[in-house]
Amino acid sequence: MYFLTALACTIIAGVLFFFFRDRKGLHLDFLTITYGAATLMWLVDCIATAIEGEPFLSFDDPQDGWIALWTLLGGIGLWLLVSFIMNNGKKETPKE
């Protein structure tokens, strides 16, 4: 479930980046890369789980919902932090 959540977040962030690519201050490219990396990480986890003989995707464990939520919130939190730092770092101080 967390793999599908990260994949959906990657697709949504990619579509947003495509439509708002002219607005550099949003840093949606960073959000897309962040969720893409999370998707790759969860894909490797799902493959390792399948190699061990368990199902590739599982919806039985209630903890998967919390992992998916933390993946979503972690990506958004990291994006907000990086966007804040990058947007505030560009401001020049007035010269006297």
Secondary structure as UniProt FT lines:
FT   HELIX           2..19
FT   TURN            20..22
FT   HELIX           24..26
FT   HELIX           28..51
FT   TURN            52..53
FT   HELIX           63..89
//
